[in-house]
Amino acid sequence: IYCHPFEHVVSNMAPLLAGPILCGSHVASIAVLLLLGLVHTTAVHSGYWICDDDGMHDEHHRQFNVNYGVVGIMDVWYGTYRLPAGAAGAASQGKRGPQA
């Protein structure tokens, strides 16, 4: 198992649901938010380009210590942002693409 069930609840589910629950959102709204979150998670972990991820999440799974965020703003701020190997602009960041 990649993620312990307790870790999944604390680090994945709680942040997604805390706001709507604390704000008293309708249960149907919470269900739709949860569904969209699960669809997005499935899409970025599928290995296919389904949503506008540009391989950023795949790079997180290759290196494990980069690209933690969803949109990359905090990664840029804390220096953990990395373009995927071989992506346009990777050389300008000083990162190497795949070796030929």
Secondary structure as the mmCIF struct_conf table of DSSP 4:
data_model
#
loop_
_struct_conf.conf_type_id
_struct_conf.id
_struct_conf.beg_label_comp_id
_struct_conf.beg_label_asym_id
_struct_conf.beg_label_seq_id
_struct_conf.end_label_comp_id
_struct_conf.end_label_asym_id
_struct_conf.end_label_seq_id
BEND BEND1 CYS A 3 CYS A 3
HELX_RH_AL_P HELX_RH_AL_P1 PRO A 5 HIS A 8
HELX_RH_PI_P HELX_RH_PI_P1 VAL A 9 MET A 13
HELX_RH_AL_P HELX_RH_AL_P2 ALA A 14 LEU A 22
TURN_TY1_P TURN_TY1_P1 CYS A 23 GLY A 24
HELX_RH_AL_P HELX_RH_AL_P3 VAL A 27 VAL A 44
TURN_TY1_P TURN_TY1_P2 HIS A 45 HIS A 45
BEND BEND2 SER A 46 TYR A 48
BEND BEND3 CYS A 51 CYS A 51
TURN_TY1_P TURN_TY1_P3 ASP A 52 GLY A 55
HELX_RH_AL_P HELX_RH_AL_P4 MET A 56 GLN A 63
BEND BEND4 PHE A 64 VAL A 66
BEND BEND5 GLY A 69 GLY A 72
HELX_RH_AL_P HELX_RH_AL_P5 ILE A 73 TYR A 78
TURN_TY1_P TURN_TY1_P4 GLY A 79 GLY A 79
HELX_LH_PP_P HELX_LH_PP_P1 LEU A 83 PRO A 84
TURN_TY1_P TURN_TY1_P5 ALA A 85 GLY A 86
TURN_TY1_P TURN_TY1_P6 ALA A 88 ALA A 90
HELX_RH_3T_P HELX_RH_3T_P1 ALA A 91 GLN A 93
TURN_TY1_P TURN_TY1_P7 GLY A 94 GLY A 94
#
